[in-house]
Amino acid sequence: MATYSDFVRDGYQRPIPGATATLFSADGLNLIATATTGADGQFTLDAPDGKYVLQVSFGGVSDRSSVIVGNPPEYIGPPGASNNTYATIAGIAGSDIGQGSAILAPSEGSGLTGATYTWKTGNYTGRADVIASNSVPINQGAWVLPSSSSVTFATAGSPPRPSDQKLVERVSARDHGLIGDGTFRQLFQGYATLQDAQRVYPFATSLNDALDWAAIQKTLNIARDTRSGNRQSVAYVPSCRAIMNRTLRMASNVWLKGDVGSTILDNQNLPLAGAQLTNDDPVAFQYSRISGINFNGGRCGVFIDASTTEGNTYEDLGFALQSASNFQTQRLLQTTTFTRCIFQLAPYGLVAPGGVTNHVSFNSCEFTNHTLSQMLIDGGEGIYINDCRMEAGGSINKATISLNNVRSFSMTGGYVEGTNEFVLSETGSTDSVSFTDVHFTGASDGVASFIPYKLQSDGLITVTNSHGTYPIIASENCCLLGSNPSVIGTTVANIWRHKDKQGGSVKLKRRNPRGQQFFPLLRFTLPAATGVHGAHGTIALQLFAADNSFGTFRRANMIFEFSADNAGATMDARVTLMQQQGDLGPMSVTIEPVAGATATQVDVRLVVANASLAQDGFVQTEFTYTTNNSDEANALVVTAL
């Protein structure tokens, strides 16, 4: 007796328990055995070796197919048409379909060795898991493995469809030759000639191509060719370690789906000059999705080079051991989301050079062990890093995040630890980089200990409610909002410092304690060096405070003109109230020397006559100024208090 076992699943590949599997004699008349599927959808039938008809029934619907149980004597033997056994796929393709079955001899070595194919009528166009006949068009019939004919059922009210029709909705690389056991297999091990291989993998260019690569590329191509509108067609690569020696090419509107943590595309021992995966169409790569894949090796894990990129999603991916970068774009990276992705063990994590990076978010991602930089972006706007981790691999004089000409970059939550000396190195600033609720442990000194992190920018950096284990050394232009223990490494409660020989425009916002009557605004510090240095401009102030009686906010808007210079022996500063509106009552501005400081420093304070403000509010200040400084080394320093 021999055993025949298979599964019954619905259209979403979920098991169907309670289906009936019945085995009939080859003529379909005599009942041989019957079984019911279990909770996992599997059934098992026992019968003598031979050819039978299998009927699967569920919900009043039945499907029949021919199957081989065991090893019937008439189908076993060395290669040769007399016993229906063939050494190559080409041999089966040229065989007589009237014999009903054909065996692929073990010498074939394609991953389907020793399998018994049966002839089935029907349209098998686009199916790579079947063998086309040389004498009958594939739209009329093909040599099919028994497992290819299992039935699937839809929900009540929908007609049942065979699994071969379901394949176009979720194409599995297992159905197209994927072995994925970590062994490097090449096409010449399964195909005598390149022409034989191209019957199954028409895109193959050499018998040295990896079988696993060809199987996954075939899966991606079928998914591409079965797309409908903007619906993503799924190319599924189940748990495996697939050895790759060529770059995969992926189209728009395709979902490349793996099993999280266990689907590995491995190129670490066969280094590619290019990426493991790239876009198929140079014009557009959009509305695609990659999830559950680990990319090991290659110059890049993923490399995108298209004129249009938008709406792409990357989830639960792992990148490691790339020789250049984990993920790289050449031109555009737009409206893209990365979620739970791990970037590690490469010179760079993410690289977007010389293009436009717009509206890109990273959510719960990790960037670890990069020798040059975790993130390098040149040109873009709207880049958001949320609850991400950046850790390890740090070096002196390098930057964890390198930005150039980027507008609106924010890191919220998460932490930075043991990375390069500079958390941020920014050029071409538009005063729009911010860190909020971030913990900065300390930079790596390249040996065994931490050193203080540094923030470097030629514009304004805003840090809000963040913490540093070591004092963080910031550039001159840093806006601190809320509580920032150890940030900047100074005991002075400055919330903004600006040193510039040309002037600038800055907007600040901070809380004011309840009942506060005096609001420090600005401190002007002029160098004691010979020569006249000064500044002049306007201050626009908005003050909001909660009313003690009614709990509603009251407000005041004021515009001041100010000037400061060191033309005389001491600092001379003047502030004039030009306009006031609102319901907070009269206010005034005072100019006074800094206590204990030199004569070259003065403070500007706002005084509120009505001191009955019982609840918190906030002050928002925007000031624009120009200077007559001749050199940056001795420039005026404007500090917001």
C-alpha angles and dihedrals in degrees: 000000000000133000128234118191134175143149134252115210138171126241092280092052092253116145118258112214119199098034116139121235116194127185118210132183117271091268090053094238108098124064111231106169142341135202141171124231118249130222090288093052093248126136131186127203129187122211141141116276109281150089118299145166115248119206120191117192133185133155093359094306124111135190127192131200139162117257138179118226117202119327112314109209093233090061099049126087145083120311113296140109091246092073099030093249120128134188096214141030087243088059092057091045090057096043128109110271089206091076088069098216140045132190124218105220120234091248089071091079097191099126091264095073118149091014120143116226124199126204114248130178119228142080111304098165112152094015112132094182092068133068117236118223122237090221104042126050114248091238087065101044149324145193104272135188112237091241089060092067101055112133125241126197132214126216121283113297094025123100117249118251130200117246092249088067091047091055092077089063097049112014114196122207087217087070091056104051105284112154099166100181094134094262119125106236122176130202093251088068090065105024129055095208138018088246089059091051093047090057086071101022106030092178093060113115101182140024085233091069113116115257092220091052091050092049093052093043089051089052092051091048093052090048089051093049094048098051118129117204110303094336111122115236112214123235105190123202107184126208108311148119101242116192111222131195100165136049118264116228120212131192132215120273092030127123113210102199129187136171107270112253097000107061105087127179103199126199101143095112096039102047114210120215087219138031129302090235134017139163120282098212117055091201101056140006110176146142092018129136135206119188141163097015129129113206111202118184133346126113087279130005092221125006119186121193113168138130090233126033122168143137096024122149130202117190136175094353128155124207123187144151097019115155095220114013141337095232127006140175125197103198119357138016109177138163091354130151129204116192127182092345122154118215113187151140101030137099090257133020105202121003125188106167129178097352141082121284109189132175098348122159133194115200123189092339129151128222111188140163104006117159097206111020140333092220132015117182127171113188127357149101138232103034114164127188111190126187093337131153125226114184147155136358095080129166137186118264094015131107130236090205118026117191134177125181093349122154121203109005118169136178114195124183125342127081145262120218137166095352129125122321093257117057086194134017111181134178129176089032123191092190092254107114116114140177117198128182091349125149116218110195100178143286123267116253089208092252120060111304142064127254129189116285121238132216115206127184140142087222140036123313119193120208119186129186093335131144137216126198087205124032108276116225111217133191118255091269109068130135114203117197126183121348115341109169113200093359112136091008097246136111092221111106095226115155096188138017126186127183112179135143093211104042131238150205123257135174119206134184130186142155122262120211119245116273094014113153101179122059117191108216116171142359120206116203119185124188119251090226120121115272137057117288125175151136139216135185145107136298120208111196131189119187121190122185135169117248114243095220105038104021092233124129122256122195146196131199120201137175121201135184116216140182134178133182143154097224089128131048092278138030115286117200130171131185123184125190107228102174139005131186134169142060105282096099129238121342136183139193125229131199116207138161119259109260111252094000132113123276089259094074128074134169128221114214133185116219121203112204093201105068098174095101101134101180137050124273135159141249123222118193129185120181132177122192144165128207139208093216114145097198134027095223090067098032127142113267116215113195125188112216 
